[in-house]
Amino acid sequence: MKIEKLTENKIRIILKQEDLKDKEMDLHTIMTKTAESQGLFLEILKQAQKEVGFTTDGCRLLIEAYSSPDDIFVFTITKFSDRSNDDVSSNHLLSKKLKVKRKHVDINAPVSIYRFEDFEAFCGFCHFLKANPHISLRGLIGCSRLYHYQEAYYLALSEIKVEHRCLDQFYTSLSEFGKLVSNSGNFECKLIEHGKIVIKKNALSTGIRYFSNF
């Protein structure tokens, strides 16, 4: 198990299948609200507090899950302060307010479009890519375009090399900053017609070069 601190309020947990063998669990079991899955998450939270100082007392938790074809499970845990429950334990919050949603990525789709809440979120993703050189974009994304539409920003990706060694890492990281909204070219046509093109080509490399320090 690997624990990475992304921000003060967000961590990423990477689990391999062998990490779950001793507990006789799999992804389906983890995604089901059972005593075993709750116990595992509490164990993870305790380990995260010990390793990276991620405390969750008095917080609501959002847990997002993603699995890769090679049985690597990635969980993003985000905490939200709840001042009205400062004296409530993490155990209670986890059992009462746990929300789990699974990401579905069609790597064979001709285009993938991700929504960023604002330009700062897009810049944050670019900064993350710049700070993590082990995620190589060379040969991974053929085309990337950035649109502005209805107060949000949309990153359209196409010509994706599905055999690229960094594909899983890239999509896992991207899902932590943006939300997959479409795998359809029709949606990009809507962006072209009703939105505004911000970066016409090489949106990611341009963002990394000019906006990653925002």
Secondary structure, 3 states (H helix, E strand, C coil): CEEEEEECCEEEEEEEHHHHHCCCCCHHHHHCCCHHHHHHHHHHHHHHHHHHCCCCCCEEEEEEEEECCCCEEEEEEEEEECHHHCCCCHHHHHHHHCEEEECCCCCCCCEEEEEECCHHHHHHHHHHHHHCCCCCCCCCEEEEEEEEECCEEEEEEEEECCCCCCHHHHHHHHHHHCEEEECCHHHHHHHHHHCEEEECCCHHHHHHHHCCCC
